[in-house]
Every structure is written in C-alpha cells, then in structure tokens.
Amino acid sequence: MLDVTGATPQLARRINASAVLGVMRNSSVVTVSELIEATGLTRATAISVCEELLGRGWIRELDTLRTAGGYQKGRPARRFELEERAGFVLGIDVGAAKTTVVVADLRGDTVGKASLPFTSFDITSDERVGTIKLAVQQALDDADTDASHVLAGTAGIAAPVDREGNILASQQFWAQFDVGLKSAFQEQHGWTVQLENDANLAALGERWRGAAAGVDDLVVILSSERFGSGVMESGRLLHGTGGGAGEMAYLNIVEGVGSTHGIAFLARNWAEEALKGKAKSLLRKKPDGGTSVEAEDVFAAARQGDKVAQSILARLADRVARIVGTASTLINPELVVLGGAVSGSVSAIVPTITALLPEYTATPPRLAASTLGDRIVTVGAVRHALDYVEANSLDLELAGASS
C-alpha cells in the first residue's frame, strides 16, 4: 500500500503514477477497482492517475465489457492496459571483452538485441564507447525502432558503482569502465543512461524473472571468470559508501580459496594442469576436434564418469562452498544464486555445495543456479531502467504522444 504522507502534491502525483504503471506492467488488463486493491489509492485518485497517464500516452482504455445479452447492466467497469510499445528501454552489459545491448518494451520483454566484441583489452575510452554505441544502434535496428523512442537505459559494468552512479576507479581493472558513457549518450541523444554494478543488476534480474522471485534477502554471485556478488537486504540493493558492497576481493585471504578466479577460469586451468600428466581422460579429445578445454567440457566429461573431470568438480564445489559460506556468515541471506555464463552447468554441483555448507557457516542458505544464463545482467539492467522510467513517467515525453 502506498504511503505519501507529507509528500507535496507534485511528488504524490509521481509516486502514484509510478505505482499504477508498476501494476500495469505486470498485468494484462486492469480495472480501477483492481488498481485500488493493488495500490491502496482512493477511487478518485486512481481515476485521476489513469486519466493523466491516458492523456500522456502511457496507457490505453479498452471498450466497455459486453455480456452474452449485450452491454452489461449498471455502471460499466473502466478497463485499462499498458501501451507497452509507447517507448523502449535499453539494458546494456559492458564486460571486459564485449558488450551486449537489449532493447525492451515497457513490460520488459526483449524486442531487439546485439552483441559486439571490443577489439582489445587496452582500447581507449572513445573506442570502447564507440563499440557500445554501435551495438546500441544494431539493437535498435533489430527492434525496428529508433533513438527517439528510447526513454532511458541502464548499463551494468564490472566495477563498483555508488548510489549516485559514480564509478569507484581505484583499481586499474575498474578504471577501464570509467569511460564517460552517461555523458556520451546524454550528449548524443538526450538519454538518461544509469550505471550500476553488474552483480547488483544480476540480483535485480534474478529477483524479477529468475530463481529468486519474491526473495527479499538475497545474494547473487556471478561466478564465471571472476567471482563478484550483488546483495539485496529486505528487497533493496546494498551499495556501501563507495559502491563496494558485495565486492569479493577478500577471497584472496580466505583459506581454501585464495583468489577471485571464477568457475570457468578454474575449470579451464585445472583441466590444463591435469592433462599435463598421464591420466586417461575424455578431456584429451574434444568431440568437436578442438584442443582447448572449456568449463562446459569439464562438466560434460564428469557426467560421463570421467575421473579427472569429477575431481575438478569436487575441488570447485569445495571452493564455492567456502565462498558461499563466507557470504552467508556476513550477510545471512535466505537464498544464494550462482549466476553467469556457466550457470547452466553449475546446477550439477549445487547438491554437493549444499551438503558442504554446514562445514563453513552456521547459517547455510538455500542455494540455486540461475535460470537466466548469460542474460542475467541485461535482464537486471532492463528492470533497473524500467524502474527509472516508471518513477519519472510524468517528466518523460513519449514519441508520438498527443499531449
């Protein structure tokens, strides 16, 4: 239920409009009565908000309901529906090696996508921004729309970001993401593009459309190349003073862990070490004829009973259990989700990790593998951008709106 006690009339209008749009984003068709029940607004306020959103082009009103014998008797229920294609948002995942851009409608459904690699790790800021801009344009083309219909965007980066969207660039790896992305899109298109840590967006995405639906106390650990986590407490993201909440550099001093290297990195490297010996293994010959061993190859070989691969998975399970154990001891979440590009394979070791957890924490959480795969950051970025759009709907002008 909404509480706008003490809010100015202008602020109350914005809060009410955001609440109504949030309900409509998750619904097909809603009546005024259903909006009242979902938001706690009075009937007069709910109708006023709907009228304003209708006039601004955010929603549409449907025809009066018919009954089998014609129009229903009595006062007809007014029904409204979100204009999901009235505008679009961008969800951008900016990694070290590539960027992926998703264009989504106002329900958060993907309508366009593009992904481009960066030419090298050491490219200039202008080159990095240029690649991201090109990926955005390709995604817009894929969505059959243009820049004038974009309302906002969010970019997830592998660096700490504080509550104001400032990047903590105290390490060289983090500094490579401080490229002026927000100002670049503001100057070119007038868009508001927010920055957020990629693991934080992963947590938003999992809670919205993943394995953590409805969970308020949550840790999502991105676990592919490097470990990093996003933390939600009572349904809110934790940032810390400089955006460093959830950073996992402390793993360097955790017994049995010793680094932030992730599951994919370790699986590759441990397989390479193992194959230097004489042990027989399916990993020596890949089905596709390639020579390099990837994490998925290790998981696949383990499923076929390969002893070398199974030994690697046992080491991985113990290491991840120690990581989850430290996070659980510090934060005490209800659920920890393992996400990232390897999440589809990681489900194989979730039972082993779960069994080990009582050795490393007195408060073992539930554990799950993400169902979002490599979409985890862009799903969260889309949700983050939609939250901004809904909160600022009365300040945003829809392309083609009548008023």
C-alpha positions in Angstrom: 0.0 0.0 0.0 1.2 3.5 -0.8 2.1 6.0 1.9 2.5 9.5 0.6 2.0 11.2 3.9 3.8 14.5 3.9 4.6 14.4 0.2 4.0 17.5 -1.9 1.2 17.3 -4.4 3.8 17.1 -7.2 5.7 14.3 -5.5 2.5 12.4 -4.7 1.5 12.5 -8.4 4.8 11.0 -9.4 4.6 8.3 -6.7 1.1 7.4 -7.6 1.8 7.3 -11.4 4.8 5.1 -10.7 2.7 2.7 -8.6 0.0 2.4 -11.3 2.4 1.8 -14.1 4.2 -0.9 -12.0 0.9 -2.7 -11.5 0.0 -2.4 -15.2 3.5 -3.7 -16.3 2.7 -6.9 -14.5 -0.9 -7.2 -15.6 -2.8 -7.6 -18.9 -6.0 -5.6 -18.3 -6.9 -3.9 -15.0 -9.9 -2.1 -13.7 -10.0 0.9 -11.4 -11.1 -1.4 -8.6 -8.1 -3.7 -9.2 -5.8 -0.8 -9.1 -7.3 0.4 -5.9 -6.7 -3.0 -4.3 -3.1 -3.2 -5.6 -2.0 0.3 -4.7 -4.2 1.5 -1.8 -5.2 4.6 -3.7 -8.6 6.1 -3.3 -11.0 5.7 -6.3 -10.8 9.4 -7.1 -7.0 9.3 -7.1 -6.8 6.1 -9.1 -9.1 7.6 -11.8 -7.2 10.8 -11.8 -3.9 9.0 -12.3 -5.3 6.9 -15.1 -6.7 9.9 -16.9 -3.3 11.6 -16.7 -1.4 8.5 -17.9 -4.0 8.1 -20.7 -3.6 11.6 -21.9 0.2 11.3 -21.9 0.1 8.1 -23.9 1.3 5.6 -21.3 -1.9 3.5 -21.2 -5.0 2.9 -23.3 -8.6 2.4 -22.3 -10.4 -0.6 -23.6 -14.0 -0.8 -24.8 -16.9 -1.4 -22.4 -17.3 -5.1 -21.4 -20.1 -7.0 -23.2 -22.2 -9.7 -21.7 -24.0 -12.5 -23.6 -27.1 -10.4 -23.9 -25.4 -7.2 -25.0 -23.7 -4.5 -22.8 -23.6 -5.3 -19.1 -26.2 -3.6 -16.9 -25.2 -1.0 -14.4 -22.2 1.2 -14.3 -19.5 -0.4 -16.7 -16.1 -1.1 -15.2 -13.4 1.1 -16.9 -10.5 -1.1 -18.1 -7.0 0.0 -18.8 -4.0 -1.6 -20.4 -0.3 -0.6 -20.7 0.8 0.8 -24.0 3.8 -1.5 -23.9 5.2 -0.1 -27.2 4.8 3.5 -26.3 8.5 3.6 -25.6 11.5 1.4 -25.0 14.4 1.0 -22.6 18.0 -0.2 -23.0 19.7 -2.9 -20.9 23.4 -2.8 -21.5 26.0 -5.3 -20.3 29.5 -3.9 -20.6 32.1 -6.6 -20.0 35.8 -6.5 -20.4 35.7 -8.4 -23.7 32.4 -7.5 -25.2 29.2 -5.5 -24.8 25.6 -6.8 -25.2 22.6 -4.5 -25.6 18.9 -5.4 -25.2 16.0 -3.2 -26.3 12.9 -3.9 -24.2 9.3 -2.7 -24.3 7.6 -1.2 -21.2 6.7 -4.7 -20.0 10.4 -5.6 -20.0 10.1 -8.0 -22.9 13.1 -8.1 -25.3 12.3 -6.8 -28.8 15.9 -6.3 -30.1 19.4 -7.4 -29.2 23.0 -7.0 -30.4 26.4 -8.0 -29.1 29.9 -6.8 -30.2 33.4 -7.6 -29.0 35.9 -4.9 -28.0 38.9 -5.1 -30.2 41.3 -5.5 -27.3 41.5 -5.1 -23.5 43.6 -1.9 -23.8 41.4 0.2 -26.2 40.8 3.9 -25.5 37.7 5.2 -23.8 36.5 6.6 -27.1 36.9 3.3 -28.8 35.0 1.5 -26.0 32.2 4.0 -26.1 32.1 3.8 -29.9 31.7 0.0 -29.8 28.9 0.3 -27.3 27.1 3.0 -29.4 27.4 0.7 -32.4 25.9 -2.2 -30.5 23.0 0.1 -29.3 22.3 1.1 -32.9 22.3 -2.5 -34.1 19.9 -3.5 -31.3 17.6 -0.6 -32.2 17.7 -1.8 -35.8 16.9 -5.3 -34.7 13.9 -3.9 -32.7 12.8 -1.9 -35.8 12.7 1.3 -33.8 14.9 4.4 -33.4 16.6 6.6 -30.8 13.5 8.9 -30.5 11.6 6.1 -28.8 14.2 5.3 -26.1 13.1 6.6 -22.7 16.2 5.5 -20.6 18.8 2.9 -20.2 21.0 1.2 -17.6 24.5 -0.1 -18.2 26.0 -2.8 -16.0 29.7 -2.7 -15.5 32.2 -4.9 -13.7 33.2 -2.2 -11.2 31.7 -0.8 -8.0 29.2 2.0 -8.6 27.8 4.1 -5.8 24.2 5.3 -5.2 24.8 8.3 -7.4 26.1 6.3 -10.3 29.8 7.2 -9.8 32.4 4.5 -10.6 34.9 3.6 -8.0 38.1 3.6 -10.2 40.7 2.9 -7.5 41.8 -0.3 -9.3 43.1 -0.5 -12.9 40.5 -3.1 -13.9 37.7 -1.0 -12.6 39.1 2.2 -14.1 38.7 0.8 -17.7 34.9 1.1 -17.3 35.1 4.9 -16.4 34.7 6.0 -20.0 32.1 8.7 -19.8 29.2 6.5 -21.0 26.5 8.5 -19.3 27.6 11.9 -20.8 28.2 10.3 -24.2 24.5 9.2 -24.6 23.2 12.3 -22.9 25.1 14.5 -25.4 24.2 12.4 -28.5 20.5 11.5 -27.8 19.5 13.3 -24.6 19.0 9.9 -22.9 19.5 9.2 -19.3 21.7 6.1 -19.1 22.3 5.0 -15.5 25.4 3.0 -14.4 25.2 0.1 -12.0 27.4 -2.8 -10.9 26.8 -5.9 -13.0 26.4 -8.2 -10.0 23.9 -5.8 -8.5 21.9 -5.9 -11.7 22.2 -9.7 -11.6 20.5 -9.6 -8.2 17.7 -7.4 -9.6 17.3 -9.7 -12.6 17.1 -12.9 -10.5 14.6 -11.4 -8.1 12.4 -10.2 -11.0 12.5 -13.0 -13.5 14.8 -15.7 -12.2 15.3 -18.2 -9.4 14.9 -15.6 -6.7 11.4 -14.4 -7.4 9.9 -12.9 -4.3 13.0 -13.3 -2.2 14.0 -10.2 -0.2 17.2 -11.3 1.4 19.4 -12.5 -1.4 23.0 -12.8 -2.7 23.6 -13.4 -6.4 27.2 -14.5 -7.1 28.5 -14.0 -10.7 30.8 -17.0 -10.9 32.1 -17.4 -14.4 35.5 -15.7 -14.9 35.7 -13.8 -11.6 33.6 -14.0 -8.5 31.5 -10.9 -7.6 28.2 -10.6 -5.8 25.1 -8.4 -5.6 23.4 -8.2 -2.3 19.7 -7.5 -1.5 18.6 -6.9 2.0 14.8 -6.5 2.7 14.3 -6.1 -1.0 16.8 -3.3 -1.5 20.3 -3.4 -3.1 23.2 -2.7 -0.8 25.8 -0.4 -2.2 28.0 0.7 0.7 29.8 4.1 0.9 31.6 3.8 -2.5 29.6 1.1 -4.1 31.9 -1.7 -2.9 29.2 -3.8 -1.1 29.4 -7.3 -2.5 32.9 -7.0 -3.9 34.8 -10.2 -3.3 38.5 -9.2 -3.2 38.6 -10.5 0.3 38.6 -14.0 -1.2 42.4 -13.5 -1.7 42.8 -14.2 2.1 40.1 -16.9 2.5 41.6 -20.3 3.3 41.0 -22.8 0.5 40.0 -20.0 -2.0 42.9 -17.6 -2.4 41.7 -15.6 -5.4 38.6 -14.2 -7.2 39.0 -16.5 -10.1 35.6 -17.9 -11.2 34.4 -21.4 -12.1 35.0 -21.2 -15.8 38.5 -19.8 -15.3 39.4 -22.5 -12.7 37.8 -25.4 -14.6 39.9 -24.5 -17.7 43.1 -24.1 -15.8 42.8 -27.1 -13.6 41.9 -29.2 -16.6 45.1 -28.0 -18.4 47.2 -28.8 -15.3 45.6 -32.3 -15.0 46.2 -33.1 -18.7 50.0 -32.4 -18.3 50.1 -35.7 -16.5 49.4 -39.2 -17.9 45.9 -39.7 -16.5 43.4 -41.0 -19.0 40.6 -38.5 -19.6 37.9 -37.7 -22.1 39.2 -34.2 -21.9 42.1 -35.1 -24.1 40.0 -35.3 -27.2 37.1 -32.9 -27.7 34.1 -34.1 -29.8 34.4 -31.0 -32.0 38.0 -31.7 -32.8 39.2 -28.6 -30.9 42.2 -28.6 -28.5 41.3 -26.1 -25.8 39.2 -27.3 -22.9 36.3 -25.1 -21.7 34.4 -25.3 -18.5 31.4 -26.9 -20.3 33.7 -29.7 -21.5 34.7 -30.5 -17.9 31.1 -30.7 -16.7 30.2 -32.8 -19.7 33.1 -35.3 -19.1 32.1 -35.5 -15.4 28.6 -36.6 -16.4 30.1 -39.4 -18.4 32.1 -40.6 -15.4 35.5 -39.1 -16.3 37.6 -39.3 -13.1 39.7 -36.3 -13.9 36.7 -34.1 -14.6 34.9 -35.3 -11.5 38.0 -34.5 -9.4 37.9 -30.9 -10.8 34.2 -30.6 -10.0 34.9 -31.7 -6.4 37.5 -29.1 -6.0 35.2 -26.5 -7.5 32.4 -27.5 -5.2 34.6 -27.1 -2.1 35.8 -23.7 -3.2 32.3 -22.4 -4.0 31.1 -23.8 -0.6 33.7 -21.8 1.2 32.7 -18.6 -0.8 29.0 -19.1 -0.1 29.8 -19.8 3.5 31.7 -16.5 4.0 28.9 -14.6 2.3 26.3 -16.3 4.4 28.1 -15.7 7.6 28.5 -12.0 6.8 25.0 -11.3 5.3 22.8 -14.3 6.3 20.6 -14.3 3.1 17.7 -16.6 2.6 19.0 -17.6 -0.9 22.3 -17.6 -2.8 22.1 -17.8 -6.6 25.1 -18.8 -8.7 24.9 -16.9 -11.9 26.8 -16.1 -15.1 27.6 -17.9 -18.3 28.3 -21.2 -16.5 25.1 -21.3 -14.5 23.5 -23.9 -16.7 26.4 -26.3 -15.9 26.8 -25.3 -12.2 23.5 -26.9 -11.3 25.3 -30.2 -11.4 27.4 -29.3 -8.3 24.7 -27.4 -6.3 23.8 -30.6 -4.3 27.5 -31.1 -3.3 28.0 -27.5 -2.4 24.8 -27.6 -0.3 26.0 -30.6 1.6 29.3 -28.9 2.4 27.8 -25.6 3.6 27.3 -26.6 7.2 31.1 -27.0 7.5 31.7 -23.4 6.6 28.8 -21.4 8.0 26.3 -21.7 10.9 23.6 -20.1 8.8 23.6 -22.1 5.5 21.2 -20.6 2.9 19.2 -22.2 0.2 21.3 -22.5 -3.0 20.3 -22.4 -6.6 21.8 -22.0 -10.1 20.5 -19.1 -12.1 18.0 -19.8 -14.8 18.9 -16.6 -16.8 22.3 -17.8 -18.1 24.3 -15.0 -19.8 21.2 -12.8 -19.9 21.4 -12.2 -16.1 22.9 -8.7 -16.3 20.8 -7.4 -19.2 17.6 -8.6 -17.5 18.5 -6.7 -14.4 19.5 -3.7 -16.4 16.1 -3.6 -18.2 14.4 -3.8 -14.8 16.6 -1.0 -13.4 15.8 1.2 -16.5 12.0 0.4 -16.2 12.1 1.5 -12.5 13.6 4.8 -13.6 11.0 5.3 -16.3 8.1 4.5 -14.0 9.4 6.8 -11.3 9.8 9.6 -13.8 6.9 9.0 -16.2 5.4 12.4 -15.7 8.6 14.0 -16.7 9.2 11.9 -19.8 7.7 12.7 -23.2 6.6 9.8 -25.3 7.4 10.0 -29.0 4.2 10.5 -30.9 2.1 11.2 -27.7 -0.8 13.5 -28.2 0.0 15.5 -25.1 
